[in-house]
Amino acid sequence: MKNAFEDIYEVVRLIPYGKVSTYGEIAAYLGNKRAARMVGWAMCASHGDSSIPAHRVVNRNGLLSGKAFFGGNLMQELLEQEGIVVENNKIQNFKAHLWIPSKELL
């Protein structure tokens, strides 16, 4: 059996440029909608691996809740480079940028 973090990373790598997903949506896609915190732990553990776009994973309200783990404003800067507007640590027009794996990966 594969490591749970590796399963999470596989899904996160599929989030398209200019889109974001949530901890909960990723957990639900992997079969346990209550495992959102595990997705967060995986994102925290992924720092340093540039193949995992952890900056594209936010909370269910579009808040950059993982921002502290990036240091400074790096998470926001990376999202803005992809055309996503962030104000007060929150993605503007969040639903337009939301990528839901259970709908997209049928």
Phi and psi in degrees as a GROMACS rama.xvg file:
@    title "Ramachandran Plot"
@    xaxis  label "Phi"
@    yaxis  label "Psi"
@TYPE xy
-73.6944  156.435  LYS-2
-64.5375  136.85  ASN-3
-58.6197  -38.2585  ALA-4
-62.5914  -39.4621  PHE-5
-63.0137  -37.8862  GLU-6
-61.6632  -42.6808  ASP-7
-63.293  -45.9102  ILE-8
-61.6394  -36.8857  TYR-9
-59.7351  -42.0623  GLU-10
-69.8876  -44.7297  VAL-11
-60.7537  -37.2404  VAL-12
-63.5434  -19.2258  ARG-13
-88.2447  -9.90833  LEU-14
-64.4178  121.321  ILE-15
-66.948  154.035  PRO-16
-54.1039  133.613  TYR-17
82.3945  6.58465  GLY-18
-124.007  161.697  LYS-19
-134.343  160.697  VAL-20
-132.44  175.43  SER-21
-114.251  160.319  THR-22
-56.342  -45.0311  TYR-23
-67.2781  -40.0615  GLY-24
-65.3155  -38.8175  GLU-25
-67.4345  -44.1743  ILE-26
-61.3536  -43.3253  ALA-27
-63.1837  -42.3259  ALA-28
-60.0592  -36.2773  TYR-29
-83.2317  2.70125  LEU-30
101.83  3.46549  GLY-31
-144.024  87.3181  ASN-32
-62.049  -13.4962  LYS-33
-89.7615  5.05105  ARG-34
-99.6203  26.5187  ALA-35
-58.7068  -36.9887  ALA-36
-64.8624  -35.6342  ARG-37
-63.196  -37.997  MET-38
-62.0147  -42.0998  VAL-39
-61.1933  -42.3097  GLY-40
-63.8497  -39.4366  TRP-41
-63.8042  -40.7864  ALA-42
-64.0801  -40.6987  MET-43
-62.5396  -41.7201  CYS-44
-73.1104  -14.4164  ALA-45
-84.3527  -10.2607  SER-46
-58.1912  135.174  HIS-47
102.069  -13.9815  GLY-48
-103.525  101.078  ASP-49
-69.8963  -8.91352  SER-50
-80.5221  -7.94687  SER-51
-110.402  108.657  ILE-52
-79.7063  67.7556  PRO-53
-59.242  -24.4939  ALA-54
-64.8922  -15.9144  HIS-55
-88.6204  6.39355  ARG-56
-112.703  121.472  VAL-57
-131.168  177.205  VAL-58
-79.7502  175.156  ASN-59
-64.911  -13.8945  ARG-60
-103.387  4.49257  ASN-61
84.4413  12.3548  GLY-62
-81.664  143.336  LEU-63
-81.0361  67.3314  LEU-64
-68.9827  -19.6183  SER-65
-95.016  7.91671  GLY-66
-55.4942  -37.405  LYS-67
-61.3968  -28.7086  ALA-68
-78.2301  -11.0396  PHE-69
-92.4973  -19.6195  PHE-70
79.1423  128.766  GLY-71
58.9563  -136.324  GLY-72
-108.182  22.6373  ASN-73
-58.9821  -42.0422  LEU-74
-59.9884  -47.725  MET-75
-62.0745  -44.0723  GLN-76
-61.2912  -42.2965  GLU-77
-63.998  -41.4576  LEU-78
-65.5926  -42.0639  LEU-79
-64.9486  -32.8759  GLU-80
-63.6286  -22.9933  GLN-81
-94.4649  7.22877  GLU-82
89.5055  11.3915  GLY-83
-94.355  127.075  ILE-84
-87.6152  129.12  VAL-85
-123.576  127.28  VAL-86
-131.234  132.154  GLU-87
52.2926  44.3571  ASN-88
64.3271  21.0874  ASN-89
-130.498  135.716  LYS-90
-71.0292  127.951  ILE-91
-82.7719  145.4  GLN-92
54.9546  45.8723  ASN-93
-52.774  -46.0732  PHE-94
-61.5876  -30.7246  LYS-95
-69.6503  -23.5446  ALA-96
-101.02  -7.58001  HIS-97
-74.2831  126.755  LEU-98
-110.081  119.835  TRP-99
-108.519  107.434  ILE-100
-57.7437  -34.5896  PRO-101
-67.2009  -20.5725  SER-102
-94.8291  -35.0826  LYS-103
-85.4716  -26.692  GLU-104
-109.578  46.3863  LEU-105
